[in-house]
Amino acid sequence: QNGGLAQFLWNNFHHHRRILLDAIDGYELIGAPAQAAAARHCALLCLNYEDQCGRIVEAARKDQDPGHFTEWYDKAETEMSCSEEDLFYSEADLHRLKGRWILANLEQFRGLLA
């Protein structure tokens, strides 16, 4: 919610694929198909910008210059923005959906935590 998909890719560059795959699986599991589809779309957008972001992440690491983030974000924020991002905001009521699924599937939930 804070910074959108471009910031998500920057902050999680080295493991964004795994996070999105887990999100897709989780949303499907709890019966949130719109969020699962949106996460798939976000994964495609991240893939399209992965090389560009990777070069700038590496430059920021090498130069120890956080200003590289601004360079990345100013360009990618608009380009990576998508209407599906709204499905992940707190107003999307995902907490209630997850809570209901957990209560209805307590044993399965406990197994996921083990």
C-alpha positions as CSV (number, residue, x, y, z in Angstrom):
1,Q,0.0,0.0,0.0
2,N,2.9,2.4,0.7
3,G,4.6,3.2,-2.6
4,G,2.8,0.7,-4.8
5,L,4.2,-2.0,-7.0
6,A,7.4,-0.1,-8.0
7,Q,8.4,0.3,-4.4
8,F,7.5,-3.4,-3.7
9,L,9.8,-4.5,-6.5
10,W,12.6,-2.3,-5.2
11,N,12.3,-3.3,-1.6
12,N,12.0,-7.0,-2.3
13,F,14.1,-7.2,-5.5
14,H,15.9,-10.4,-4.6
15,H,12.8,-12.3,-3.5
16,H,9.8,-10.6,-5.1
17,R,9.0,-13.7,-7.2
18,R,8.7,-16.0,-4.2
19,I,6.6,-13.4,-2.3
20,L,4.2,-13.1,-5.3
21,L,3.9,-16.8,-5.8
22,D,3.1,-17.2,-2.1
23,A,0.6,-14.5,-2.3
24,I,-1.1,-16.1,-5.3
25,D,-1.3,-19.4,-3.5
26,G,-2.6,-17.8,-0.4
27,Y,-5.3,-15.8,-2.1
28,E,-6.4,-18.9,-4.0
29,L,-6.5,-20.9,-0.7
30,I,-8.7,-18.4,1.2
31,G,-11.1,-17.9,-1.7
32,A,-9.9,-14.5,-3.0
33,P,-9.7,-15.0,-6.8
34,A,-9.6,-11.3,-7.7
35,Q,-6.6,-10.8,-5.5
36,A,-4.9,-13.9,-6.9
37,A,-5.5,-12.7,-10.4
38,A,-4.2,-9.2,-9.4
39,A,-1.0,-10.8,-7.9
40,R,-0.5,-12.6,-11.2
41,H,-0.7,-9.3,-13.0
42,C,1.6,-7.7,-10.6
43,A,4.1,-10.6,-11.1
44,L,4.0,-9.9,-14.9
45,L,4.6,-6.2,-14.3
46,C,7.5,-7.0,-12.0
47,L,9.0,-9.3,-14.6
48,N,8.8,-6.6,-17.2
49,Y,10.8,-4.2,-15.0
50,E,13.1,-6.6,-13.3
51,D,16.2,-6.0,-15.4
52,Q,15.9,-2.3,-15.2
53,C,15.3,-2.3,-11.4
54,G,18.1,-4.8,-10.9
55,R,20.6,-2.6,-12.6
56,I,19.6,0.4,-10.4
57,V,19.5,-1.7,-7.2
58,E,23.1,-2.9,-8.0
59,A,24.2,0.7,-8.7
60,A,22.7,1.8,-5.4
61,R,24.5,-1.0,-3.6
62,K,27.8,-0.3,-5.3
63,D,27.6,3.5,-4.9
64,Q,26.0,3.4,-1.4
65,D,23.7,6.0,-2.8
66,P,20.0,5.9,-1.7
67,G,19.3,8.6,-4.3
68,H,19.2,5.8,-6.9
69,F,15.8,4.8,-5.4
70,T,14.4,8.2,-6.4
71,E,15.7,7.7,-9.9
72,W,14.0,4.3,-10.1
73,Y,10.7,5.3,-8.3
74,D,10.2,8.6,-10.2
75,K,10.1,6.6,-13.5
76,A,8.6,3.3,-12.5
77,E,5.8,4.4,-10.1
78,T,3.5,5.5,-12.9
79,E,4.6,2.9,-15.4
80,M,4.0,0.0,-13.0
81,S,0.8,1.4,-11.5
82,C,-2.3,-0.7,-12.0
83,S,-5.9,-0.5,-10.9
84,E,-5.6,-3.9,-9.2
85,E,-3.4,-2.5,-6.5
86,D,-6.6,-1.3,-4.8
87,L,-7.4,-4.9,-4.0
88,F,-4.6,-5.0,-1.5
89,Y,-5.3,-1.8,0.4
90,S,-6.7,-2.1,3.9
91,E,-10.1,-1.0,2.6
92,A,-10.3,-4.2,0.5
93,D,-11.4,-6.1,3.6
94,L,-8.8,-8.9,3.2
95,H,-8.3,-9.1,7.0
96,R,-11.9,-10.2,7.5
97,L,-11.7,-12.7,4.6
98,K,-8.5,-14.2,5.9
99,G,-9.9,-14.3,9.4
100,R,-13.0,-16.2,8.3
101,W,-10.9,-18.7,6.3
102,I,-8.7,-19.3,9.3
103,L,-11.6,-19.9,11.7
104,A,-13.2,-22.2,9.2
105,N,-10.0,-24.1,8.6
106,L,-8.2,-24.0,11.9
107,E,-6.4,-27.4,11.6
108,Q,-5.2,-26.6,8.1
109,F,-4.0,-23.2,9.2
110,R,-2.1,-24.7,12.1
111,G,-0.5,-27.1,9.6
112,L,0.6,-24.2,7.5
113,L,2.4,-22.7,10.5
114,A,4.2,-25.9,11.4
